[in-house]
Structure formats: C-alpha cells, structure tokens
Amino acid sequence: MAQHQQIMKSRVIEIDSKETWDFVAFQANKQGCPVIVHFTASWCLPSVAMEPFFEQLASSHPDIYFLLVDVDEVKELASKMEIKAMPTFLFVKEGAVVDKLVGANPEEIKNRVVGLTNYNH
C-alpha cells in the first residue's frame, strides 16, 4: 500500500531512455507545457539531496512537466544536452532550452520556475 501511495504522490517523471524522453517531450510540447529537467546521478550527494525539493516543486506546479534523468542511465541524452556537472536543471519551453542552472540552489530554481511560468503566458 505504501508503494502505491508513493506512485500516486510523485509528479516527477523518471526518464529511463531516449525514447521515453522523446515521448514525454512531445506530449509536453503538444500540451503547451513547460518542462524542467533535473539531471542527476546516484553518486552525487547534492543531486540526490535535491530530489525531495524537486518533488515538492512538482506538486506545487501541476502545469509544468518535471523530469528526472540519471546521467549514468541515459548517457546519450546527457551528452546531447551537454550536461557536464550534477545537478543540472534545464528549463524547456516549446521544445527549446530557455534556461540552465548548474548546482543545488533551491531558491534560484524557484525563481527560475516563476520566470518560466511568466514566460509561458
């Protein structure tokens, strides 16, 4: 039962392949929703520490797609997006990266989410 509640609670979509990325990106673009991508790695403690914050942010902004990408699991995507450090957060609108933030800085991420949603309207 606890596992079921966790699944229901999470609004963050874990990207496990290039195909999943393409599908979710297509859906977001079709719906006109901005996307925030958290590039992470299981061995990067600051990145792992940001995950609960990212979940909370996702719950507060149902109009935005929140994606989690483990760079070791989806290397092709990390390379394509030129991810060099973790955590890296990409802010995407209409299929294009409009902002990028490297580092675990919750306040700055919140500010950029507000900017992304204002950019949306």
C-alpha positions, 0 to 999 in steps of 0.5 A: 500500500505504501508503494502505491501511495508513493506512485500516486504522490510523485509528479516527477517523471523518471526518464529511463531512455531516449525514447521515453524522453522523446515521448514525454517531450512531445506530449509536453510540447503538444500540451503547451507545457513547460518542462524542467529537467533535473539531471542527476546521478546516484553518486552525487550527494547534492543531486540526490539531496535535491530530489525531495525539493524537486518533488515538492516543486512538482506538486506545487506546479501541476502545469509544468512537466518535471523530469528526472534523468540519471546521467549514468542511465541515459548517457546519450541524452546527457551528452546531447544536452551537454550536461557536464556537472550534477545537478543540472536543471534545464528549463524547456519551453516549446521544445527549446532550452530557455534556461540552465542552472548548474548546482543545488540552489533551491531558491534560484530554481524557484525563481527560475520556475516563476520566470518560466511560468511568466514566460509561458503566458 
